[in-house]
Amino acid sequence: MTHPAPGLDLGAPPRVEALSALPGAGRRATPTWTPARLLALALLAPLLTWGLADALPPAFAPSVAGWGLLAVAGLASAATLATYLPRSWPPRLHRPGAPCAAGGLVLLVVAWLTAGVSVSTAALAPVALLALGALGQRLLTAGACAPPR
């Protein structure tokens, strides 16, 4: 059995200076809510809420709680789509085909498809959670697709 060299502290985590020297290390690029993004949010929220309500099965009439869940899903969906607008003009594209750019859109499509098979108010909860998950994905992983400054 070998023993570590004297003076070597195995209890402390290793320091990796190379990671902190990378460009952009230590900063998180979170979407800035510019006036254009806020306008898009205000315009898209009612349209997306109506779109989700229209996707419901014809025989299902949502309760007050169901309409609340649809409103949350519509607002989160609108906020997710607003994050795709560029922060400044002209936009700087950076890895437009990155999976993080498509993740939010995929979750919104799944939310819309889930609304189409909802037959109770409780079944609308996953729709709201998927829309909130799409927004969270865009806000928390924005640094992976952010253009360099």
MARBA-3410 file (N, C-alpha, C, O; in Angstrom, 1 decimal):
149
0.9,-1.2,0.0,0.0,0.0,0.0,0.9,1.2,0.0,1.8,1.3,0.8 ~ 0.6,2.2,-0.9,1.4,3.4,-1.0,0.7,4.5,-0.2,-0.5,4.5,-0.1 ~ 1.5,5.3,0.4,1.0,6.5,1.1,1.3,7.7,0.3,2.3,7.8,-0.4 ~ 0.5,8.7,0.5,0.7,10.0,-0.2,2.0,10.6,0.2,2.5,10.4,1.4 ~ 2.5,11.5,-0.6,3.7,12.2,-0.3,3.5,13.1,0.9,2.4,13.6,1.1
4.5,13.3,1.7,4.3,14.2,2.9,4.0,15.6,2.4,4.6,16.1,1.4 ~ 3.1,16.3,3.1,2.7,17.6,2.7,1.6,17.7,1.7,1.1,18.8,1.4 ~ 1.1,16.6,1.2,0.0,16.5,0.2,-1.3,16.4,1.0,-1.5,15.4,1.7 ~ -2.1,17.4,0.8,-3.4,17.4,1.5,-4.5,16.8,0.6,-4.9,17.5,-0.4 ~ -4.9,15.6,0.9,-5.9,14.9,0.1,-7.3,15.3,0.5,-8.3,14.9,-0.1
-7.5,16.1,1.6,-8.8,16.5,2.1,-9.4,17.7,1.4,-10.6,17.9,1.4 ~ -8.5,18.5,0.7,-8.9,19.7,0.1,-9.2,19.4,-1.4,-8.5,18.6,-2.0 ~ -10.2,20.1,-2.0,-10.4,19.8,-3.4,-9.3,20.5,-4.3,-8.7,21.5,-3.8 ~ -9.0,19.9,-5.4,-8.0,20.5,-6.2,-8.4,21.8,-6.8,-9.5,22.1,-7.1 ~ -7.4,22.7,-7.0,-7.7,24.0,-7.6,-7.3,23.9,-9.0,-6.3,23.4,-9.4
-8.3,24.4,-9.8,-8.1,24.3,-11.3,-8.2,25.7,-11.8,-9.3,26.2,-12.1 ~ -7.0,26.3,-12.0,-7.0,27.7,-12.5,-7.4,27.8,-14.0,-7.8,28.9,-14.4 ~ -7.2,26.7,-14.7,-7.5,26.8,-16.1,-9.0,27.0,-16.4,-9.3,27.7,-17.3 ~ -9.8,26.5,-15.5,-11.3,26.8,-15.7,-11.6,28.2,-15.5,-12.5,28.8,-16.2 ~ -11.0,28.8,-14.5,-11.4,30.2,-14.2,-10.8,31.2,-15.2,-11.2,32.3,-15.3
-9.8,30.7,-16.0,-9.2,31.5,-17.0,-9.9,31.5,-18.4,-9.6,32.3,-19.3 ~ -10.9,30.6,-18.5,-11.7,30.6,-19.7,-12.5,31.8,-19.9,-13.0,32.4,-19.0 ~ -12.7,32.3,-21.2,-13.5,33.5,-21.4,-14.9,33.2,-21.0,-15.5,32.2,-21.3 ~ -15.5,34.2,-20.2,-16.8,34.1,-19.8,-17.0,33.3,-18.5,-18.1,33.1,-18.1 ~ -15.9,32.8,-17.9,-16.1,32.0,-16.7,-16.5,32.9,-15.6,-16.0,34.0,-15.4
-17.4,32.4,-14.8,-17.9,33.1,-13.7,-19.1,34.0,-13.9,-19.7,34.5,-13.0 ~ -19.4,34.2,-15.2,-20.6,35.1,-15.5,-21.7,34.2,-16.1,-21.4,33.2,-16.8 ~ -22.9,34.5,-15.8,-24.0,33.8,-16.3,-24.8,34.7,-17.2,-25.2,35.8,-16.8 ~ -25.0,34.4,-18.4,-25.7,35.2,-19.4,-27.2,34.9,-19.2,-27.7,33.9,-19.7 ~ -27.9,35.8,-18.5,-29.3,35.6,-18.3,-30.0,36.6,-19.3,-29.5,37.7,-19.5
-31.2,36.2,-19.8,-31.9,37.0,-20.7,-32.2,38.3,-20.1,-32.8,38.4,-19.0 ~ -32.0,39.4,-20.8,-32.4,40.8,-20.3,-33.8,41.0,-20.8,-34.1,40.8,-22.0 ~ -34.6,41.6,-20.0,-36.0,41.9,-20.4,-36.1,43.3,-21.0,-36.4,44.2,-20.3 ~ -35.8,43.3,-22.3,-35.8,44.6,-23.0,-37.2,45.0,-23.3,-38.1,44.1,-23.2 ~ -37.5,46.2,-23.7,-38.9,46.6,-24.0,-39.5,45.8,-25.1,-40.7,45.5,-25.1
-38.7,45.4,-26.1,-39.2,44.5,-27.2,-39.7,43.1,-26.6,-40.7,42.6,-27.1 ~ -38.9,42.6,-25.7,-39.3,41.3,-25.1,-40.5,41.5,-24.3,-41.4,40.6,-24.3 ~ -40.6,42.6,-23.5,-41.8,42.8,-22.7,-43.0,43.0,-23.6,-44.1,42.5,-23.2 ~ -42.9,43.7,-24.7,-44.0,43.8,-25.6,-44.4,42.5,-26.2,-45.6,42.2,-26.3 ~ -43.5,41.7,-26.6,-43.8,40.3,-27.1,-44.5,39.5,-26.1,-45.4,38.8,-26.4
-44.0,39.6,-24.8,-44.7,38.9,-23.7,-46.1,39.3,-23.6,-47.0,38.5,-23.4 ~ -46.4,40.6,-23.6,-47.7,41.1,-23.4,-48.6,40.7,-24.6,-49.8,40.4,-24.4 ~ -48.1,40.7,-25.8,-48.9,40.3,-27.0,-49.1,38.8,-27.1,-50.2,38.4,-27.5 ~ -48.1,38.0,-26.8,-48.2,36.6,-26.9,-49.0,35.9,-25.8,-49.6,34.8,-26.1 ~ -48.9,36.4,-24.6,-49.6,35.7,-23.5,-51.0,35.4,-23.7,-51.5,34.2,-23.6
-51.9,36.4,-24.1,-53.3,36.0,-24.4,-53.5,35.1,-25.6,-54.3,34.2,-25.5 ~ -52.6,35.3,-26.6,-52.8,34.4,-27.8,-52.4,33.0,-27.5,-53.1,32.0,-27.9 ~ -51.3,32.8,-26.7,-50.9,31.4,-26.3,-51.9,30.8,-25.3,-52.1,29.6,-25.4 ~ -52.5,31.6,-24.4,-53.5,31.0,-23.5,-54.7,30.6,-24.3,-55.2,29.5,-24.1 ~ -55.1,31.4,-25.3,-56.2,31.0,-26.1,-55.9,29.8,-27.0,-56.7,28.9,-27.1
-54.7,29.7,-27.5,-54.2,28.5,-28.2,-54.2,27.2,-27.4,-54.6,26.2,-27.9 ~ -53.8,27.3,-26.2,-53.8,26.2,-25.3,-55.3,25.8,-25.0,-55.6,24.6,-24.9 ~ -56.2,26.8,-24.7,-57.6,26.5,-24.5,-58.2,25.9,-25.7,-59.1,25.0,-25.6 ~ -57.8,26.3,-26.9,-58.4,25.8,-28.1,-58.0,24.4,-28.3,-58.6,23.6,-29.0 ~ -56.8,24.0,-27.8,-56.3,22.6,-28.0,-57.0,21.6,-27.1,-56.9,20.4,-27.3
-57.8,22.1,-26.1,-58.5,21.2,-25.2,-59.5,20.4,-26.0,-60.0,20.8,-27.0 ~ -59.8,19.2,-25.5,-60.9,18.4,-26.2,-62.2,19.1,-26.1,-62.4,19.9,-25.2 ~ -63.0,19.0,-27.1,-64.3,19.8,-27.2,-65.2,19.5,-26.0,-65.9,20.5,-25.7 ~ -65.2,18.4,-25.5,-66.2,18.1,-24.4,-65.7,18.6,-23.0,-66.4,18.5,-22.1 ~ -64.4,19.1,-23.0,-63.9,19.5,-21.7,-64.0,21.0,-21.5,-63.5,21.7,-22.3
-64.7,21.4,-20.4,-64.8,22.8,-20.1,-64.0,23.0,-18.8,-64.4,22.5,-17.7 ~ -62.9,23.8,-18.8,-62.1,23.9,-17.7,-62.8,24.7,-16.6,-63.6,25.6,-16.8 ~ -62.4,24.3,-15.3,-63.0,25.1,-14.2,-62.1,26.3,-14.0,-61.3,26.7,-14.8 ~ -62.4,27.1,-12.9,-61.7,28.3,-12.6,-60.2,27.9,-12.4,-59.3,28.6,-12.9 ~ -59.9,26.8,-11.7,-58.5,26.4,-11.5,-57.9,26.0,-12.8,-56.7,26.2,-13.0
-58.7,25.4,-13.7,-58.2,25.0,-15.0,-57.8,26.2,-15.8,-56.8,26.2,-16.5 ~ -58.6,27.3,-15.8,-58.3,28.5,-16.5,-57.1,29.1,-15.9,-56.3,29.7,-16.6 ~ -56.9,29.0,-14.6,-55.7,29.5,-13.9,-54.4,28.8,-14.4,-53.4,29.4,-14.7 ~ -54.5,27.5,-14.5,-53.4,26.7,-15.0,-53.1,27.0,-16.5,-51.9,27.1,-16.9 ~ -54.2,27.2,-17.3,-53.9,27.6,-18.7,-53.3,29.0,-18.8,-52.5,29.2,-19.6
-53.7,29.9,-17.9,-53.1,31.3,-17.9,-51.6,31.2,-17.5,-50.8,31.9,-18.1 ~ -51.3,30.4,-16.5,-49.9,30.2,-16.1,-49.1,29.6,-17.3,-48.0,30.1,-17.6 ~ -49.7,28.6,-17.9,-49.0,28.0,-19.0,-48.8,29.0,-20.2,-47.8,29.0,-20.8 ~ -49.8,29.8,-20.5,-49.8,30.8,-21.6,-48.7,31.8,-21.3,-48.0,32.2,-22.2 ~ -48.7,32.3,-20.0,-47.7,33.4,-19.7,-46.3,32.8,-19.7,-45.4,33.5,-20.2
-46.1,31.6,-19.2,-44.8,31.0,-19.2,-44.3,30.7,-20.7,-43.2,30.9,-21.0 ~ -45.3,30.3,-21.5,-44.9,30.1,-22.9,-44.6,31.3,-23.6,-43.6,31.4,-24.4 ~ -45.3,32.4,-23.3,-45.0,33.7,-23.9,-43.6,34.2,-23.5,-42.9,34.8,-24.3 ~ -43.4,34.1,-22.2,-42.1,34.5,-21.7,-40.9,33.7,-22.3,-39.9,34.2,-22.6 ~ -41.2,32.4,-22.5,-40.2,31.5,-23.1,-39.9,32.0,-24.6,-38.7,32.1,-25.0
-40.9,32.2,-25.3,-40.7,32.7,-26.7,-40.1,34.1,-26.8,-39.3,34.4,-27.7 ~ -40.4,34.9,-25.8,-39.8,36.3,-25.8,-38.3,36.2,-25.6,-37.6,37.1,-26.0 ~ -37.8,35.2,-24.9,-36.4,35.1,-24.7,-35.6,34.8,-26.0,-34.4,35.0,-26.0 ~ -36.3,34.4,-27.0,-35.6,34.1,-28.3,-35.4,35.4,-29.1,-34.7,35.4,-30.1 ~ -36.1,36.5,-28.7,-35.8,37.8,-29.4,-34.4,38.3,-29.0,-33.9,38.1,-27.9
-33.7,38.9,-30.0,-32.3,39.4,-29.7,-32.3,40.5,-28.7,-33.3,41.3,-28.6 ~ -31.3,40.6,-27.9,-31.1,41.6,-26.9,-30.9,43.0,-27.5,-31.3,44.0,-27.0 ~ -30.1,42.9,-28.6,-29.8,44.2,-29.3,-29.8,44.0,-30.8,-29.9,42.8,-31.2 ~ -29.8,45.1,-31.5,-29.9,45.0,-32.9,-28.6,45.5,-33.5,-28.2,46.6,-33.0 ~ -28.0,44.9,-34.5,-28.3,43.7,-35.1,-28.0,42.5,-34.2,-27.1,42.6,-33.4
-28.8,41.4,-34.3,-28.5,40.3,-33.4,-27.2,39.6,-33.8,-26.8,39.6,-34.9 ~ -26.5,39.1,-32.7,-25.3,38.3,-32.9,-25.6,36.8,-32.7,-26.0,36.4,-31.6 ~ -25.5,36.1,-33.7,-25.8,34.6,-33.6,-24.6,33.9,-33.1,-23.5,34.1,-33.5 ~ -24.9,33.0,-32.2,-23.9,32.2,-31.6,-24.4,30.8,-31.5,-25.3,30.5,-30.6 ~ -23.9,29.8,-32.2,-24.4,28.4,-32.2,-25.9,28.3,-32.3,-26.6,27.8,-31.4
-26.5,28.8,-33.4,-28.0,28.7,-33.5,-28.5,27.3,-33.5,-29.7,27.1,-33.2 ~ -27.7,26.3,-33.8,-28.2,25.0,-33.8,-27.9,24.2,-32.5,-28.1,23.0,-32.5 ~ -27.5,24.9,-31.5,-27.2,24.3,-30.2,-28.5,23.7,-29.6,-29.6,24.3,-29.8 ~ -28.4,22.5,-28.9,-29.6,21.9,-28.3,-30.3,22.8,-27.3,-31.5,22.8,-27.2 ~ -29.6,23.7,-26.7,-30.2,24.6,-25.7,-31.1,25.6,-26.4,-32.1,26.1,-25.7
-30.9,25.9,-27.6,-31.8,26.8,-28.3,-33.1,26.1,-28.7,-34.1,26.8,-28.8 ~ -33.1,24.8,-28.8,-34.4,24.1,-29.2,-35.1,23.6,-28.0,-36.3,23.2,-28.1 ~ -34.4,23.4,-26.9,-35.0,22.8,-25.7,-36.3,23.4,-25.3,-37.3,22.7,-25.0 ~ -36.4,24.7,-25.2,-37.6,25.4,-24.7,-38.7,25.2,-25.7,-39.9,25.0,-25.3 ~ -38.4,25.3,-27.0,-39.5,25.1,-28.0,-40.1,23.7,-28.0,-41.3,23.5,-28.1
-39.2,22.7,-27.7,-39.7,21.3,-27.7,-40.6,21.2,-26.5,-41.6,20.5,-26.6 ~ -40.3,21.7,-25.3,-41.1,21.6,-24.2,-42.5,22.3,-24.4,-43.5,21.9,-23.9 ~ -42.5,23.5,-25.1,-43.7,24.1,-25.4,-44.6,23.3,-26.3,-45.8,23.3,-26.2 ~ -44.0,22.6,-27.3,-44.8,21.7,-28.2,-45.4,20.6,-27.4,-46.6,20.2,-27.6 ~ -44.6,20.0,-26.5,-45.1,18.9,-25.6,-46.3,19.4,-24.7,-47.2,18.7,-24.5
-46.1,20.7,-24.2,-47.2,21.2,-23.4,-48.5,21.4,-24.2,-49.6,21.1,-23.7 ~ -48.4,21.8,-25.5,-49.6,22.0,-26.3,-50.2,20.7,-26.6,-51.4,20.5,-26.6 ~ -49.4,19.7,-26.9,-49.9,18.3,-27.2,-50.5,17.7,-25.9,-51.5,17.0,-26.0 ~ -50.0,18.0,-24.8,-50.5,17.5,-23.5,-51.9,18.1,-23.3,-52.8,17.5,-22.7 ~ -52.0,19.4,-23.6,-53.3,20.1,-23.4,-54.4,19.4,-24.3,-55.6,19.4,-23.9
-54.0,18.9,-25.4,-55.0,18.3,-26.3,-55.6,17.0,-25.8,-56.6,16.6,-26.3 ~ -55.0,16.4,-24.8,-55.5,15.1,-24.3,-56.0,15.3,-22.8,-56.3,14.3,-22.1 ~ -56.1,16.5,-22.3,-56.5,16.8,-21.0,-58.0,16.6,-20.8,-58.8,17.2,-21.6 ~ -58.4,15.8,-19.9,-59.8,15.6,-19.7,-60.3,16.0,-18.3,-61.4,15.8,-17.9 ~ -59.3,16.6,-17.5,-59.7,17.1,-16.2,-58.8,18.2,-15.8,-57.8,18.5,-16.5
-59.2,19.0,-14.8,-58.3,20.1,-14.3,-57.0,19.6,-13.9,-56.0,20.3,-14.1 ~ -56.9,18.5,-13.2,-55.6,17.9,-12.7,-54.7,17.6,-13.9,-53.5,17.7,-13.8 ~ -55.3,17.3,-15.0,-54.5,16.9,-16.2,-53.9,18.2,-16.8,-53.0,18.1,-17.7 ~ -54.3,19.4,-16.4,-53.8,20.6,-16.9,-52.5,21.0,-16.2,-51.7,21.9,-16.6 ~ -52.3,20.4,-15.0,-51.1,20.8,-14.2,-49.8,20.4,-15.0,-48.9,21.3,-14.9
-49.7,19.3,-15.6,-48.5,19.1,-16.4,-48.2,20.1,-17.5,-47.1,20.4,-17.9 ~ -49.3,20.6,-18.1,-49.2,21.6,-19.2,-48.5,22.8,-18.6,-47.6,23.4,-19.2 ~ -49.0,23.3,-17.4,-48.4,24.5,-16.8,-46.9,24.2,-16.4,-46.0,25.0,-16.5 ~ -46.7,22.9,-15.8,-45.3,22.6,-15.4,-44.4,22.5,-16.6,-43.2,22.9,-16.5 ~ -44.8,22.0,-17.8,-44.0,21.9,-18.9,-43.7,23.3,-19.4,-42.5,23.6,-19.8
-44.6,24.2,-19.4,-44.4,25.6,-19.9,-43.4,26.3,-18.9,-42.5,27.0,-19.4 ~ -43.6,26.1,-17.6,-42.7,26.7,-16.7,-41.3,26.1,-16.8,-40.3,26.7,-16.6 ~ -41.2,24.8,-17.1,-39.9,24.1,-17.3,-39.2,24.7,-18.6,-38.0,24.8,-18.6 ~ -40.0,25.0,-19.6,-39.4,25.6,-20.8,-38.8,27.0,-20.5,-37.7,27.3,-20.9 ~ -39.5,27.7,-19.7,-39.0,29.1,-19.3,-37.8,28.9,-18.4,-36.8,29.6,-18.5
-37.8,28.0,-17.4,-36.7,27.7,-16.6,-35.5,27.3,-17.4,-34.4,27.7,-17.1 ~ -35.7,26.4,-18.4,-34.6,26.0,-19.2,-34.0,27.2,-20.0,-32.7,27.2,-20.1 ~ -34.8,28.1,-20.5,-34.2,29.2,-21.2,-33.5,30.2,-20.2,-32.5,30.8,-20.6 ~ -34.0,30.4,-19.0,-33.4,31.3,-18.1,-32.2,30.8,-17.4,-31.2,31.5,-17.2 ~ -32.2,29.5,-17.1,-31.1,29.0,-16.3,-29.9,28.5,-17.2,-28.8,28.4,-16.7
-30.2,28.2,-18.4,-29.1,27.7,-19.3,-28.8,28.6,-20.4,-28.2,28.2,-21.4 ~ -29.1,29.9,-20.2,-28.9,30.9,-21.3,-27.5,31.1,-21.6,-27.1,31.4,-22.8 ~ -26.6,30.9,-20.7,-25.2,31.0,-20.9,-24.6,30.1,-22.0,-23.6,30.4,-22.6 ~ -25.2,28.9,-22.1,-24.7,28.0,-23.1,-24.9,28.4,-24.5,-24.2,28.0,-25.4 ~ -25.9,29.2,-24.8,-26.2,29.7,-26.1,-26.0,31.2,-26.3,-26.2,31.7,-27.4
-25.5,31.8,-25.3,-25.3,33.3,-25.3,-24.2,33.7,-26.2,-23.1,33.0,-26.3 ~ -24.3,34.7,-27.0,-23.2,35.2,-27.8,-22.1,35.8,-27.0,-22.4,36.3,-25.9 ~ -20.9,35.7,-27.4,-19.8,36.3,-26.6,-19.9,37.8,-26.6,-20.4,38.4,-27.5 ~ -19.5,38.3,-25.5,-19.6,39.8,-25.3,-18.3,40.5,-25.8,-18.2,41.7,-25.8
END
